[in-house]
Amino acid sequence: MRVLAVCTGKAEVRPGNRMKTGINKRPTRHSPLVGCEGLEGDAVCNRKHHGGPDQALYIEGDVSRAWWEKKLNRSIAYGLFGENLCLEGLDNQVVAAGDRFTTGDLVMEVTAPRMPCRILCERMDDPCFSKMYINAARPGFYCRIIKPGRIAAGALVRYEAFAGERILMPEMMVHYGKKASPDLIERYRSVPVHYKLRASLSDGVIKF
């Protein structure tokens, strides 16, 4: 597995909006540092819903990107979904919370799936894209940084599956916003999920 693209974005105002967004990601030729708060040179505008230690990086797999190209009958450029990294040979559907990706010194750990929003719909020029993204059940995912390091397109990546309970990204997406059974809560408590999700378990809800 290798890195196909490293994408960063500037704070921009999209047409018809007053709030700035960093969703307009584009590939960079540089080798930025990835720290606990994210990718060097990448704008994160809405800190309530984006960024932070458990959403330091947003990753998409190239297998899923190719699936979307076929589904939409259009080219899906690197960074179009707002992702920071695209990884070769990776299918988002097989990724679970706690899985790790390592390249050089950098170690990334999966925490939660990406949930679509209005800004993504605008980016895709489709007001119904959020529903399509959810129904496709192949979400990209967020990672926390276990060990900082630099990253560049072409770098080799080692994948390490979480050895404990496996909660896949599509499963987490289905659970989002719903009341959870005691058994499901215990499953989530046994996995290194997003800190917001872990906090929501005390209310018996899956949210992040």
N, C-alpha and C positions, 0 to 999 in steps of 0.2 A: 504494500500500500504506500502511496506517496501523496504529497500535497500537490494538487493541480492548480490551485489559486489561493492567494492571500488577498483579502479584500478589505479596504477601509473606506470610510465615507466622511465627508465634511458636514457640518451643520448647515442645512439648507431649508428654505421655506418652499413647500410645494404649492403649485397653483391652487388658489381658492382657500388656502390655510394661512393662519397667522403664527401658529406654533412651528418651531424649527424641528427638523427630523434628521437623523443620521442614516436613514434606510437606504439612501442612494449609494450603495457600495460599488467600488470599482477595483479591479486587480491592481496590485502594486508590485513593482519590481524590487522594492527594498526588502530588507530582512528585519522587520520590526520586532521589538521586544514585547513579549507577552507577560504581563504581570498579573497580580491578583485582581486588579480592577479592569483588566482587558488589554486590548491591542494598542500599542503605541501609535498615535496619530489617527485613531479612529474616534469619531464624534459619537457620544451618547447623550441625547438631549433630554429625554423624559426618564429621569432617574427613578421615578416611582414604579415604572413597569419594565425598564430596560437597564442593563448593566448591573454592576454590583458584583460581589465576590462569587456568587453562585450562578451568575450569567455573564461571566467574563468573556466567553467566546460563544459564538453561534456557528454551528457546523452543519453542512449539508453533504450527503454522500452523492457521488457521481452516478451511481446506479439509479437513485431516485431522481436526479436531475434529468437523466436520459428518459425516464418514465414520463416525466412532465412534458418533455419535448414532444413525445409521441401523443400524449393525451391532449395537449393543447395545439398540436400541429404548428409549432413555432420554435424558434431558437430560444433557449434559456441561457442567457449569458451568466458567467460567474458573477455573483453578487446581486443578481436580480431579486432574490428573495430577502436580501438584506444580510446574507450570511458573511461571516469573516473568513471561513475556510471551506474549500470543497476538496473532499478526499476521494482518490481514485479507488474504484472497486468496492465502495461501501454502499450498502443498502440500509437506509434509515430504519426500515422495519425490523431489523435484527438487533438494533442497539438497545441496551438496557441501562437503567440507572446504575451507576457504579462502575461501568465499563471505563477503561482507560486507554488513552492514545498518547504515545511517547514519540518525540522526535528530538534528537540531540538531548539537551538538558531539560527541555520542556515536557512536563507531564500534565495532561488534562484529564479530568474525571467528569463523566456525564451526570447531570443533576435533574434534568427535566426536558420535556419536549417543547418546541416552539409552538405557541398558540397564535393563530392568525388574528389580525386586527384590521381596523378601517384603513390604516395607512398602507398595509400590504395590498388591500383591495384597490386603493388608488394607484399604487405602484404597478399593479397588473392591469389597470384600466378595466376592472370588472367588479362591480359592486357585490356580486355573489361569490367572489373568489374564496372568502373565508369558509363558506359552506363547502365548497368544492375541496379545499385543502383538508378540512376535517374528514370529509367522506373518503378522501383518498387514503387516509390512515397510513401515511408515510412521512410524518413530520420530521423536520430538522430538529436539532437538539442543542441545549446549552451545556457548557462545561465550567467547572471551577478549575482553578490552577493549583495543582499540588506542588509543582516546582516551576518557577519562572524560567524563561529562556527565549531565544530568538527563533523565528520561523520564516521560511522562504518557500516559494513555489519550487517544486522538484524534490524537496526534502523527503526522505524515507520516513515512514510512520509505522510503529509497532502497535498492534491492537492487543489488548489484554481484557478478556471477558471477566466481569465481576463473578467471583466464585460462589457467592451466596445466592439468596433469592433473586430471581430474574424478573424484573418488572419492565416490560418492553415499552418503548416510546408510544406506539399506537394504543397500548393498554392504558397508559397514563393519560393520554388524550381523551379516551372514552370516560375515564373516571373524573375528569376535571369538573369541578363545581357541584359534584354529587355527594350525597350522604354515603358514608362508608360503613360497612359491617365491621364488627369487632375483629374478625379474622383478617379482613383487608387492611385495617389499621395496623395490625401487628405485622403484616407483610411489609408495609411501608416503613414501619419503625425499624425494621431489620436491614434497611437499605440506605446508603448515603445520598438521600434525595436532597432537593433544593430546601434551604432553610425555611422558606416561607411555607412550603408544603408540610414540612415537619411540624411547624407551629400550628398549622390548620388542623392537624390530627387531634388536638385536644378538644376541638369542636365537632369532631366526627365528620369533617368535610375534606375533600381533596382539592386544594387550591394552592396556587403559587404565583 
